[in-house]
Amino acid sequence: RNIVKMDPPQLDFALQRMKYYTTVFDLSFSPCGNFLAAVDNFGHISVFNLRSALARSATDKGRVPLGKMRVCECPLYTLHTGKDLLLCGGSNGITAWKWSDLVGQVKDGQGQCLWSAQLAAKNGCSSTEVNSICSFESLSAVCAGCGDGMIQIYDFATGSQKGVLVGHTDMVLSVSAVGTTHQLVSGSEDGTVRLWGQLLSVVISHTSL
């Protein structure tokens, strides 16, 4: 990879341009409710301290992120908080971060995720992007809606693959757990909404044997 060195005026221009063209794709609250994470098209996770940002005496300085960390050099599209983990999905697959460590990591600008999963695409491409994530804690399962139309299922604690749900014919843009049941609902660019009930549990149970 070629490293481009910039003098201070060039660097300042690049940072201002990045700020102007930044798109925030998703947000997620910490389990305690005191922090808010955001992901963007430059591959950053940013974390805000809500107490500082929403205080009556808050200044502009208090409303900026505590810090940001570049997870990858491609867009990050989705976030999901389950138990004590923040799950992040994008063009690089899925990464899982411990909320208890994340605040310190973004302040340092770097950190090590708990686990990561690069999702192989069904069409022969090396990988596919993750557009949406939800989790089933009782099944220890993470469901990821992907750009190749599949819903891939991973173990919540380890990131190992548990199974795949196939049915959509175009990219899956949204997945959501249905209450406290073991049902999953998904929406796709193919124009359909699908409800996965018993099949979800069967896929997870079968691949866990």
HUTAPE-V995164 format. One line per field, one symbol per residue. psi: psi as a letter, one per 20 degrees, with the letter a starting at -180 (. if undefined). Layout:
psi->???
This chain:
psi->pppopqrghggggghhggghjppphrqpqqhijiqpqqqaijkqpqpqohgghjqhjprhhijrqhrqpohrkrqphqqpppcjqoppqbijbpqpqphhhgghghhijqrprgrqopoqqijiqhrqqphqqrqnhhilqpppprijiqoqpqphhhjqphappphqjrppipqpqocjrkqppqqriijqpqoodhhghgggggii.
